Amino acid sequence: MTHSAPLTATPAVPSAAAVAATANANAATANANAAAAATADAAATADAAATADAAAASPGTAAPDRYLVVGNPIAHSRSPEIHAAFAAQTGQHIRYERRLIDTEPADAFEAAMRHFFLEEGGKGANVTLPFKEAAFRLADVRSPRAGVAGAANTLSFVDGQIMADNTDGAGLVNDIQLRLGVSLAGLRVTVLGAGGAARGLMLPLLQAGVSQLVVANRTVARAQQLADDVNACLAALPLGATGAGVPACRIEAVALADAPVADVLINATSAGLHGDGPALNPALFAGCRLAYDCIYAKDPTPFLQQAAAAGVPQHSDGLGMLVGQAAESFRIWRGVMPDMAPVLAMLQGHAPG
């Protein structure tokens, strides 16, 4: 998907109240001054969202472009603070909010998103569980990343069309290469898990030039299905859609017990999300240079604890991936790539427990 130009906010039309206030100002200066004072008092005590609304409603001030993060549940999402930091850093005038969407009826997600884009003037949305596949189906245009993943975490509304992308894998690759300083080109990579999270990593890893990409799963049939699906999608993509022409390798599937030696080991399962997780064979970490867990938490996950015990020299949780995928969404919407480092540092100061 090539639509990455910044979206420009439309100047707000003065409300009826504002027009009336202007008329009153012409007729009675004292009343206008009183109204202005009241407005200033309200702005001083309002929260950030209400302040943004007040600014948007002021004549001559452009309304902020509106964005959402949607899911169920959604109260835990860090996305609003991340995008607020990106906007402040880059001087972008946006309003970004959480929104809970019901899982029933079946068309609740589609109805909510169409209303947001068509009736509320929304410009874009991040999508989290359980709606990523529904977001993919909703779109009029899908990026190669979304097509390979079969899911979307980023929606944009451009020229009357809903555009879908998947920035999860880009967030992972950017975090590994830019923050951790590990170039993936020519490396052997094994991804643990064969669910939606793993699927979203495939194309960006291939774009990074890995020499071997293996999906290892306890149920090998599921890993094989993922590999077959993604390889078929890759074969159908136009030349160049995977980055530098043809990928350096095809995706292989193996049982977890048969995982080959890898330079980089990525946990894309939910194991360890609640502080638990199955013990892995220490041989899995043999020769590994980097262990990366897509989960993020205050304390090291069981996967990272096992990697450290096995002597893996470098390991990281997925907080940087979270910031990276958000930064890529922001770039798609606003046409500017924010600096991830200060935002990651901000989040590391109060990671969830």
Secondary structure as UniProt FT lines:
FT   HELIX           16..27
FT   HELIX           29..45
FT   HELIX           48..57
FT   TURN            59..60
FT   STRAND          65..71
FT   TURN            75..76
FT   HELIX           79..90
FT   STRAND          94..100
FT   TURN            106..107
FT   HELIX           108..114
FT   HELIX           115..119
FT   STRAND          124..127
FT   TURN            129..130
FT   HELIX           132..138
FT   STRAND          141..142
FT   HELIX           144..149
FT   STRAND          154..158
FT   TURN            159..160
FT   STRAND          161..165
FT   HELIX           168..174
FT   HELIX           175..179
FT   TURN            185..186
FT   STRAND          188..192
FT   HELIX           196..199
FT   TURN            200..201
FT   HELIX           202..207
FT   TURN            208..209
FT   STRAND          212..217
FT   HELIX           220..236
FT   TURN            239..242
FT   STRAND          251..255
FT   HELIX           256..258
FT   STRAND          264..267
FT   TURN            271..274
FT   HELIX           282..285
FT   TURN            286..287
FT   STRAND          290..293
FT   HELIX           302..309
FT   TURN            310..311
FT   STRAND          314..316
FT   HELIX           319..334
FT   HELIX           340..348
FT   TURN            349..350
//
